[in-house]
Amino acid sequence: MTMATVRRISECFVKPLHDLSQEAKQPIYFSPFELLFLNANYSQKGLLFAKPTPTENQDFSISTFLDDLRGSLSATLDHFYPLAARLATRKQENPPSYVVYIDPENCQGVKFVHATVDATVEDIIASKDVHILVHSFFDLNNAINHDGHTLPLLSIQVTELTDGIFIGGSVNHLLADGTSFWHFMATWSEIFRSNERDGYSISRPPIFKKWVLEGSDPIINLPYTHEEQFIERFESPKVRERFFHFSSASVAKLKARANAECNTNKISSLQAVSAFIWKCVTRVRRQPNKSETICRLVVSNRSRVNPPMTENYFGNPIQSVSATTTVEELMVHGLGWAALKLHEAIKSHDDTAVKKLVESWLRNPIVYKLSGLFHPNLVHFGSSPRFDMYGCEFGLGKALAARSGFVNKADGKMTMYPGREGGGSMDVEVCLLPVYMMELERDEEFICALESN
């Protein structure tokens, strides 16, 4: 196809259906987990649907659909009202103090964009690499979380294809991790399908009360007086982005192989697949044997702290765990050895470890700069195949594919998705420098695992 262009038709701001209560207007302060990431880009995830044909639904109208989306979004924001707010900061010169929080009273709304493109669903799905158009299916492509002082904390872009509809969300990563974003999307879809807007009682109300380390102040003073002291806008090298599908059978085989090699049954499917990709990517990078290689996984702390947070905790309570070894060690040992290292790293990230990390940060609070987080031989796994992405249907039936935007990508960044067919299958969006992607595409062990069924 000739290169199409995404054209913006309209944009507006959607506010909660009802005025906020006095309680809901109170500032919401961030936890240590979240303040670390003021420099990170917004998180971008979305779903590609088939547009109903006249045979399936002769009454379908894109204008009516958009009206229903906006109406149900407004009703959803009654429950997820912080997404319609903006960030605010209190500054103090002496001693230096920079307090960032959500100001629900500044309720300017969620941005809602309608766009069109002369492209088909097949153009997007059949593309070997992630189609370049997908990046234009999301708004706020250059925003970092700190920009939420002036930019919307959530922007929804609905892009109409010739025979499809893509619903993409760009959410400020201080507010929401993957668990919280897909909680919001599921609730929005639930309200959309209910056809009830006023006073609808949702199945999973979000919890906005922030986790606070016992004995610490819920209001965190960062040791700055101006954003220029910590803001960094990082541009990572251009990478190729490609999806690889692991069927339920191939996942099961990798899990069984990893456990058998270690004479155990405690290695999970996710750990086995992650370890397999770590080994394959490290092999194709051809780094020196004595050089260090790192596998990093993002984990939610909801169930790791004691007492645990509810799964309905709305925020970004994530940290990362890592397994580190040399290229030589990783290559001479089997899949089970690598998977067990990941299992042990995750298992050791318990209540004590989480609170120790938080205590350490509170003694010297800093904001991460993304340029310092990357390593030439890093494999970094984000998102999760456990998220119920395909449960969000918006009256269009099951999505045909899930995709992400171009932000927060770098060489070695892996994004995990559930396979559309379920059953434990997984899709992995692999981001690598072009030379490494070319090698991975012809790596015999990697390709054989994908073809396993």
C-alpha positions as CSV (number, residue, x, y, z in Angstrom):
1,M,0.0,0.0,0.0
2,T,1.1,3.6,-0.4
3,M,1.9,5.3,2.8
4,A,-1.4,6.6,4.3
5,T,-1.6,9.5,6.7
6,V,-3.6,9.6,9.9
7,R,-5.9,12.6,9.7
8,R,-7.4,14.2,12.8
9,I,-11.0,15.0,12.4
10,S,-11.9,16.4,15.8
11,E,-10.9,16.6,19.4
12,C,-12.6,17.5,22.6
13,F,-12.2,17.1,26.4
14,V,-14.5,14.7,28.3
15,K,-15.2,15.4,32.0
16,P,-16.9,13.3,34.7
17,L,-20.6,13.1,34.2
18,H,-21.3,14.6,37.7
19,D,-19.6,17.2,39.8
20,L,-17.0,15.9,42.2
21,S,-17.8,15.6,45.9
22,Q,-15.7,17.6,48.3
23,E,-13.9,14.5,49.4
24,A,-12.9,13.7,45.8
25,K,-11.5,17.2,45.3
26,Q,-8.7,16.6,47.8
27,P,-5.1,16.4,46.5
28,I,-3.8,12.9,45.8
29,Y,-0.1,12.6,46.7
30,F,2.2,10.1,44.9
31,S,4.0,7.2,46.5
32,P,7.7,6.6,46.2
33,F,7.0,4.0,43.5
34,E,5.5,6.6,41.2
35,L,7.7,9.7,41.8
36,L,10.7,7.9,40.5
37,F,9.2,8.1,37.0
38,L,8.6,11.8,36.5
39,N,10.9,11.5,33.4
40,A,9.3,8.5,31.8
41,N,7.0,8.8,28.8
42,Y,3.3,8.3,29.0
43,S,2.2,4.6,28.6
44,Q,0.5,3.8,25.3
45,K,-1.7,0.8,24.7
46,G,-4.6,0.1,22.4
47,L,-6.9,-2.4,20.7
48,L,-7.7,-2.9,17.0
49,F,-11.2,-4.0,16.2
50,A,-13.0,-5.0,13.0
51,K,-15.6,-2.4,12.0
52,P,-19.1,-4.0,11.9
53,T,-20.2,-4.7,8.3
54,P,-23.7,-3.9,7.1
55,T,-24.6,-7.6,7.3
56,E,-23.5,-7.7,11.0
57,N,-25.0,-4.5,12.1
58,Q,-26.8,-2.4,9.4
59,D,-27.5,0.3,12.0
60,F,-23.8,0.9,12.9
61,S,-22.8,4.5,12.6
62,I,-19.3,5.8,13.5
63,S,-20.8,9.1,14.7
64,T,-23.2,7.3,17.0
65,F,-20.4,5.0,18.2
66,L,-18.2,8.0,19.0
67,D,-21.1,9.7,20.9
68,D,-21.6,6.5,22.9
69,L,-17.9,6.3,23.6
70,R,-17.8,9.8,24.8
71,G,-20.9,9.4,26.9
72,S,-19.7,6.2,28.6
73,L,-16.2,7.7,29.1
74,S,-17.8,10.6,31.0
75,A,-19.7,8.1,33.2
76,T,-16.5,6.1,33.7
77,L,-14.7,9.2,34.9
78,D,-17.2,9.6,37.7
79,H,-15.4,6.5,39.1
80,F,-11.9,7.3,37.7
81,Y,-12.0,11.0,38.3
82,P,-8.2,11.6,38.8
83,L,-7.7,10.8,35.1
84,A,-9.6,14.0,34.2
85,A,-7.4,16.1,36.5
86,R,-3.9,17.7,36.1
87,L,-0.7,17.6,38.1
88,A,0.3,20.4,40.5
89,T,3.5,21.2,42.3
90,R,4.2,23.1,45.6
91,K,7.8,24.5,45.6
92,Q,9.8,25.8,48.5
93,E,13.3,27.4,48.3
94,N,14.7,26.7,51.8
95,P,15.1,23.9,52.4
96,P,14.6,22.8,48.7
97,S,11.3,21.1,48.3
98,Y,9.3,20.0,45.3
99,V,5.9,18.3,46.0
100,V,4.1,16.8,43.0
101,Y,0.5,15.7,43.4
102,I,-2.8,15.2,41.5
103,D,-5.2,18.2,41.8
104,P,-8.7,16.8,41.1
105,E,-10.1,20.3,41.4
106,N,-8.3,21.2,38.2
107,C,-10.7,18.9,36.3
108,Q,-10.0,19.9,32.7
109,G,-11.0,16.5,31.3
110,V,-9.7,13.6,29.3
111,K,-8.7,14.4,25.7
112,F,-10.7,12.5,23.1
113,V,-9.5,12.5,19.5
114,H,-11.3,11.2,16.4
115,A,-9.0,10.4,13.5
116,T,-9.2,8.5,10.2
117,V,-6.7,6.7,7.9
118,D,-7.0,5.0,4.5
119,A,-5.6,1.7,5.7
120,T,-7.1,-1.7,6.4
121,V,-7.0,-4.0,9.4
122,E,-5.0,-6.4,7.2
123,D,-2.4,-3.7,6.6
124,I,-1.8,-3.4,10.3
125,I,-2.0,-7.1,11.3
126,A,-0.1,-8.6,8.3
127,S,2.9,-6.2,8.6
128,K,6.0,-8.1,9.5
129,D,7.3,-5.3,11.8
130,V,4.9,-3.1,13.8
131,H,3.4,-0.9,11.1
132,I,4.7,2.7,11.2
133,L,1.0,3.9,11.2
134,V,0.5,2.4,14.6
135,H,2.6,5.2,16.2
136,S,0.1,7.7,14.8
137,F,-2.8,5.9,16.5
138,F,-1.8,7.4,19.8
139,D,-1.7,11.0,21.1
140,L,0.9,12.7,23.3
141,N,3.8,10.9,21.6
142,N,6.5,13.1,23.1
143,A,5.0,13.7,26.5
144,I,6.8,12.8,29.7
145,N,4.9,12.3,33.0
146,H,6.0,15.7,34.4
147,D,4.2,17.3,31.5
148,G,0.9,16.3,33.1
149,H,0.9,19.7,34.8
150,T,-0.3,21.2,31.5
151,L,-1.2,18.2,29.4
152,P,-4.1,15.8,29.9
153,L,-3.3,12.8,32.1
154,L,-5.2,10.6,29.7
155,S,-5.8,11.0,26.0
156,I,-8.0,8.6,24.0
157,Q,-7.6,8.5,20.2
158,V,-10.2,6.6,18.2
159,T,-8.8,6.0,14.7
160,E,-11.2,4.8,12.0
161,L,-9.6,2.5,9.4
162,T,-11.3,1.5,6.2
163,D,-12.6,-1.7,7.8
164,G,-11.6,-1.3,11.4
165,I,-11.4,0.9,14.5
166,F,-8.4,1.4,16.8
167,I,-8.9,2.7,20.3
168,G,-5.6,3.9,21.8
169,G,-5.0,5.3,25.2
170,S,-2.0,7.4,26.3
171,V,-2.0,7.6,30.1
172,N,0.4,9.4,32.5
173,H,2.5,6.6,33.9
174,L,2.6,8.3,37.4
175,L,-1.1,7.6,37.6
176,A,-1.4,4.1,36.2
177,D,0.5,1.0,35.6
178,G,-0.8,-1.7,33.3
179,T,-3.0,-3.2,36.0
180,S,-4.7,0.1,36.5
181,F,-4.9,1.1,32.9
182,W,-6.6,-2.2,31.9
183,H,-8.9,-1.9,35.0
184,F,-10.0,1.5,33.6
185,M,-10.5,0.1,30.1
186,A,-12.5,-2.8,31.3
187,T,-14.8,-0.5,33.4
188,W,-15.2,1.8,30.4
189,S,-16.2,-1.2,28.2
190,E,-18.5,-2.4,30.9
191,I,-20.3,0.9,31.1
192,F,-20.4,1.2,27.3
193,R,-22.1,-2.1,27.0
194,S,-24.5,-1.5,29.8
195,N,-26.1,1.5,28.1
196,E,-26.5,2.9,31.5
197,R,-24.8,6.2,32.2
198,D,-26.2,7.9,35.3
199,G,-25.4,6.3,38.6
200,Y,-24.2,3.0,37.2
201,S,-22.6,0.8,39.8
202,I,-19.4,-0.7,38.5
203,S,-18.1,-4.2,39.4
204,R,-14.6,-3.1,40.5
205,P,-14.5,0.4,42.0
206,P,-10.9,1.7,42.0
207,I,-9.1,2.6,45.2
208,F,-7.2,5.9,45.1
209,K,-5.8,5.9,48.7
210,K,-2.1,5.7,48.3
211,W,0.2,3.1,49.9
212,V,2.4,4.7,52.5
213,L,5.3,3.1,54.3
214,E,4.4,2.8,58.0
215,G,5.8,5.7,59.9
216,S,6.6,7.9,56.9
217,D,5.0,11.1,55.7
218,P,2.5,10.6,52.8
219,I,3.6,13.9,51.4
220,I,7.0,13.4,49.8
221,N,9.4,16.4,49.4
222,L,11.7,16.0,46.4
223,P,15.0,17.9,47.1
224,Y,14.6,20.3,44.1
225,T,13.4,23.8,43.6
226,H,12.9,23.7,39.8
227,E,12.1,20.9,37.3
228,E,15.2,21.7,35.3
229,Q,17.2,20.1,38.1
230,F,15.8,16.7,37.3
231,I,14.0,16.7,34.0
232,E,15.6,14.8,31.1
233,R,14.0,14.2,27.7
234,F,15.6,11.0,26.5
235,E,15.6,9.8,22.9
236,S,16.5,6.1,22.5
237,P,18.1,4.8,19.3
238,K,15.8,3.7,16.5
239,V,14.8,0.1,16.9
240,R,12.8,-2.4,14.9
241,E,9.6,-3.5,16.6
242,R,8.1,-6.9,15.9
243,F,5.5,-9.2,17.4
244,F,6.3,-12.8,18.0
245,H,3.5,-15.3,18.9
246,F,4.1,-18.1,21.4
247,S,1.2,-20.5,21.2
248,S,-0.2,-22.2,24.3
249,A,1.6,-25.4,23.2
250,S,5.0,-23.7,22.7
251,V,4.6,-21.9,26.1
252,A,3.8,-25.2,27.8
253,K,6.9,-26.9,26.2
254,L,9.2,-24.1,27.3
255,K,7.8,-24.2,30.9
256,A,8.0,-28.0,31.0
257,R,11.6,-27.9,29.7
258,A,12.7,-25.3,32.2
259,N,11.2,-27.2,35.1
260,A,12.6,-30.5,34.0
261,E,16.1,-29.2,33.7
262,C,15.9,-28.0,37.3
263,N,13.9,-30.9,38.7
264,T,11.3,-28.6,40.0
265,N,7.8,-27.4,39.2
266,K,8.0,-23.8,40.5
267,I,9.1,-22.0,37.3
268,S,6.1,-20.2,35.7
269,S,5.2,-19.9,32.1
270,L,6.2,-16.2,32.1
271,Q,9.6,-17.0,33.7
272,A,10.3,-19.7,31.2
273,V,9.4,-17.6,28.1
274,S,11.3,-14.6,29.5
275,A,14.4,-16.7,30.2
276,F,14.2,-18.2,26.7
277,I,14.0,-14.8,25.0
278,W,16.9,-13.5,27.3
279,K,19.1,-16.4,26.1
280,C,18.2,-16.0,22.4
281,V,18.7,-12.2,22.4
282,T,22.0,-12.5,24.2
283,R,23.2,-15.0,21.7
284,V,22.4,-12.9,18.7
285,R,24.0,-9.8,20.2
286,R,27.4,-11.6,20.2
287,Q,28.7,-9.7,23.2
288,P,32.1,-10.7,24.7
289,N,31.8,-13.8,26.9
290,K,33.0,-12.0,30.0
291,S,30.6,-9.1,29.6
292,E,27.6,-8.7,31.8
293,T,24.0,-9.5,30.7
294,I,20.9,-8.4,32.6
295,C,17.3,-9.6,32.4
296,R,15.0,-7.1,34.1
297,L,11.3,-7.7,34.8
298,V,8.7,-5.1,35.9
299,V,6.6,-6.5,38.8
300,S,3.6,-5.1,40.7
301,N,4.0,-4.7,44.4
302,R,0.3,-5.0,45.1
303,S,0.5,-8.6,46.4
304,R,4.1,-8.3,47.7
305,V,3.7,-6.0,50.6
306,N,2.1,-6.9,53.9
307,P,-0.7,-6.1,54.2
308,P,-1.2,-6.5,50.5
309,M,-2.9,-3.8,48.3
310,T,-6.1,-4.7,46.6
311,E,-5.9,-5.5,42.8
312,N,-8.2,-2.5,42.5
313,Y,-5.5,-0.2,43.9
314,F,-5.3,2.5,41.2
315,G,-1.7,3.8,40.8
316,N,1.7,2.7,39.6
317,P,3.1,0.5,42.5
318,I,5.7,-1.2,40.3
319,Q,9.4,-1.9,40.7
320,S,11.8,-4.0,38.7
321,V,13.8,-7.1,39.6
322,S,16.9,-8.3,37.8
323,A,19.0,-11.4,37.2
324,T,22.6,-10.7,36.2
325,T,25.2,-13.0,34.9
326,T,27.9,-13.1,32.2
327,V,27.2,-13.9,28.6
328,E,29.4,-17.1,28.9
329,E,27.5,-18.3,32.0
330,L,24.1,-17.7,30.3
331,M,25.2,-19.5,27.2
332,V,26.8,-22.6,28.7
333,H,23.8,-23.2,31.0
334,G,20.4,-24.4,30.0
335,L,17.0,-22.7,29.9
336,G,16.1,-24.0,33.4
337,W,19.2,-22.4,34.9
338,A,18.3,-19.0,33.4
339,A,14.6,-19.3,34.3
340,L,15.5,-20.3,37.9
341,K,17.6,-17.1,38.3
342,L,14.5,-15.1,37.2
343,H,12.3,-17.1,39.6
344,E,14.6,-16.5,42.5
345,A,14.9,-12.8,41.7
346,I,11.1,-12.5,41.7
347,K,10.6,-14.6,44.8
348,S,13.1,-12.6,46.8
349,H,11.2,-9.4,46.0
350,D,9.0,-9.7,49.0
351,D,7.6,-7.4,51.7
352,T,11.0,-7.0,53.3
353,A,12.8,-6.2,50.1
354,V,10.1,-3.8,48.9
355,K,10.1,-1.8,52.1
356,K,13.9,-1.8,52.3
357,L,14.1,-0.2,48.8
358,V,11.4,2.4,49.7
359,E,13.2,3.3,53.0
360,S,16.5,3.7,51.1
361,W,14.8,6.0,48.5
362,L,13.1,8.1,51.1
363,R,16.4,8.8,52.8
364,N,17.7,10.1,49.4
365,P,14.8,10.7,47.0
366,I,15.8,11.1,43.4
367,V,14.1,11.1,40.0
368,Y,15.4,8.5,37.5
369,K,16.9,9.7,34.3
370,L,16.0,7.2,31.6
371,S,19.5,7.5,29.9
372,G,20.9,5.9,33.0
373,L,18.6,2.9,33.1
374,F,19.7,1.2,29.9
375,H,22.6,-1.2,29.5
376,P,24.0,-2.4,26.1
377,N,23.2,-6.0,27.0
378,L,19.9,-5.6,28.8
379,V,16.6,-7.4,28.1
380,H,13.7,-5.6,29.8
381,F,10.2,-7.1,30.1
382,G,7.2,-4.9,30.7
383,S,3.4,-5.3,30.7
384,S,1.9,-8.8,31.3
385,P,0.2,-11.6,29.4
386,R,-2.1,-11.8,32.4
387,F,-3.8,-8.5,31.6
388,D,-7.3,-9.1,30.3
389,M,-6.9,-6.9,27.2
390,Y,-9.2,-8.8,25.0
391,G,-12.0,-8.6,27.6
392,C,-12.5,-4.9,26.6
393,E,-14.9,-5.1,23.6
394,F,-16.9,-1.8,23.5
395,G,-19.7,-3.5,21.6
396,L,-17.4,-4.5,18.7
397,G,-16.6,-8.0,19.7
398,K,-13.2,-9.3,20.6
399,A,-10.3,-7.2,19.4
400,L,-8.2,-8.5,16.6
401,A,-4.9,-7.3,18.0
402,A,-3.4,-5.2,20.8
403,R,-0.6,-2.7,20.1
404,S,1.5,-0.1,21.8
405,G,2.8,3.3,20.8
406,F,6.5,4.2,20.1
407,V,7.3,5.6,23.5
408,N,9.4,3.9,26.2
409,K,11.1,1.8,23.6
410,A,14.8,0.9,23.4
411,D,17.0,-1.9,22.3
412,G,16.1,-4.9,24.4
413,K,12.6,-3.7,25.5
414,M,10.1,-6.5,25.4
415,T,6.4,-5.9,26.0
416,M,4.2,-8.9,27.0
417,Y,0.6,-9.4,25.8
418,P,-1.9,-12.3,26.2
419,G,-2.4,-14.2,23.0
420,R,-5.7,-13.5,21.4
421,E,-6.8,-17.2,21.5
422,G,-6.1,-17.4,25.3
423,G,-5.1,-20.7,26.8
424,G,-1.8,-19.4,28.1
425,S,-0.6,-18.2,24.7
426,M,1.5,-15.0,24.6
427,D,2.5,-12.3,22.2
428,V,5.8,-10.6,22.7
429,E,6.6,-7.2,21.2
430,V,10.4,-7.3,20.7
431,C,12.3,-4.1,20.2
432,L,15.9,-4.5,19.0
433,L,18.5,-2.7,16.9
434,P,18.0,-3.7,13.3
435,V,21.1,-5.8,13.1
436,Y,20.1,-7.8,16.2
437,M,16.5,-8.3,15.0
438,M,17.8,-9.7,11.7
439,E,19.8,-12.2,13.6
440,L,16.9,-13.2,15.9
441,E,14.7,-13.8,12.9
442,R,17.1,-16.5,11.7
443,D,18.0,-17.9,15.1
444,E,17.1,-21.6,14.7
445,E,16.2,-22.3,18.4
446,F,14.0,-19.2,18.6
447,I,12.1,-19.9,15.4
448,C,11.7,-23.6,16.3
449,A,10.1,-22.6,19.6
450,L,7.6,-20.3,17.8
451,E,6.7,-23.1,15.4
452,S,6.1,-25.6,18.2
453,N,2.5,-26.8,18.6
